[in-house]
């Protein structure tokens, strides 16, 4: 199957999830929305559980890609960490799967695949990856932190500087996650909080 068709099926599953609990999402409806046969859907994902794992993996990857884009914005280190925190807050507030991935709180409306790897006999490389381990909240925070060190620290950064940058990034992301649970007041609430706790490097 072409990657575009796989994305169409994942889009259809995501759209269905916005309308009804995962337990009520039917494979036949996902296939019809994506204009493919139900057999094609099963060939690609193997099962509804496989589809759920692929959907969760895609949303995790999209969150991490957005964090990487945020870290690449212009400005000093603090501006970039603020951007990563704002992205974390926005992504978690706007996407129930990202919120569940980042907080570990899976509502009964969502698929809740086990985070450990499952046996995979899929011939589809993307599905074999989805059948592998899914990231925990700590894994995602660590991935953003490590990317921040790589992007902002540069190859010649001193070890102490890299450690300080890692702490600052982790603080920014965790502060953003606390804002998901208890949203700050004001339009720039997350940015103001993160700027307030990060000293200018």
N, C-alpha and C positions, 0 to 999 in steps of 0.2 A: 504494500500500500504506500502511496505517496505521503510524505510528511504532512502535506497540506490537508489530506483527508483525515489523518490522525488528529490534527489540530481542530478540524471541523467537528469531529466526534467529541473531543474534549470540550470545545466551546458549547456544544449541545448539552453535554452533561452538566457543565457549570450553569448554563441557563436554566436547566431543569431543576437544579438544586436551589436556585433562587426562588422557585415557585412552590416547591414542596419538599418535605423531608427526604433524605437519601433513601430511606426504606421504601418510599412510595415512587421513587424514580424507576421507570421501567426501561429495560434495554431496548425493547422494540421502539419506544418513543424516541430515545436518543438516536437510534439508527435512522428513524424516519425524519427527524429534524435535520440530521446531517446529510440526508438524501443518499444513504448507503443501505445495503441489505443488513439484516440482523446477523447473518452469517459472517459478513465482512467485519462487523463490530467484534464478534467473538474471535475471529481469526486474529484480529489486532490486539485485543486485550485479554482474551482467554476466558474471562468471567466478569461479573459485576465487581468483584473484589479487585480484579486486575485493573478495571477501569477506575475504580476509586484510588488505587495506589498511583496510577498514572496521573490522575487529576491533582492529587496532593503533591506529587513530585514536581509537576509543572508549576504549581503555585509557589512552591518553595524556591524553585529556580528563578521564577520571575521576581520574587522578593529580593533574592540575592543580587540579581542583575540590576535592579533598581537601586539597591544600596551602593553597588559599585559605581553606577552613574552619578549618584549623589556625591560620592567621595571624589569624583573627577571634576566637580564644578570649580569655577575660578574662585579664588580667595585664599585666605590663609588657612592653616590647619583647623583652627576653631570653626571658621565658616563651613568647612567641609564636614566636620563632625556634626555641626548643627544640621546641615543638609541631610546627613545620614539619619539623624534622629527624627527629623521631620518626615522623611520618607517612611521610616519604620512606623511612626504614629499613623500616617495617612494610609499606608498599605494595610495595617491591622484594623483600622477603623472601617475601611471600605471593602474588606474581603474577609468573610467569615472563616475561610480555610486558612488564610495567612494568620488571622488572629488566633485560631486554634493551634497552628504550628508554633507560633511565638510564645503562647501562654501555656500550652499543654491542656487547655480547657476545651474539650470537644463536646458540643451540645448534642442532644439526641437527634437533632435535625441533620447533622453532618455525618458523612462516612467517617469511621474511626479505625483506619487500618492499623495493624500492629506496626510499630516503628522498626522492629527487627526484620531482617531479610526473610523472604518466603521462598520455598522451592520454585524454580522457574524452568519451564521447558519451552519457553517462547523462542521463536525464531526471529523475533523483532528486537533489534538491539535496544531501542528506546524502552520497550517493555521489560527487558531483562534488567535495565537500570532501575526502572520503577519497582521491580520486584526485589531489588536490593534494599539495604537499610534506608529508611526515611529519617530525615533529621529531627532531632529533639529540639526543644527550645534552646537548650545550652549549645547544641551543635550550631544552630543558626547564629547565635550571638558570637560564638567563637569564629565562625566563618567571616562575619562582618569585621570583627576585630582584627583578624589576620590579614584581611584584604586592606584594611585601613593602614596597617603597619607597612604592607608592601607598597601601597600607592603613595602614602604620605611620608614614610620614613626614608625612602630612597635606599639605594644599594650601599651607600657609605655611612649610613646612620650608626651612631654608637649604640652599644647594647642597652645602656641606661636610657637613652632617648627612645629606643624602640619599646622598652618596657613601659615607659611613661605614656607613650602614645597608645599602647595597647590598653592601659588602664583608663585613659581618657575616652577612648572609643567605647569600651565596654560600659563605662559610666553613662555615656550619652545614649547608647541603645537601651540600657536598662531603665534609664529615666524616661525615655520615650514609651517604653512598655508600661511603666507605672501610670503614665498619662492615658493609656488605653483603658485601664481599669477605672481610673478616676480622672476624667478629662479636666484640663486646666481651664480657667476662664480666660477670655480674650482671644483674639484672632491669632496672635503670635505666642500663645501660651507655651507651647513646647519649646520653640526657639528661645524664648526669654529664659525659661528654666535652665536649658542646657548652657546658654551663654553665661548665665549667672554662676554656674558651678565649675565651668571650665576656665581656668586662668589662661590668658593669652600665652601661647608657647613662645 
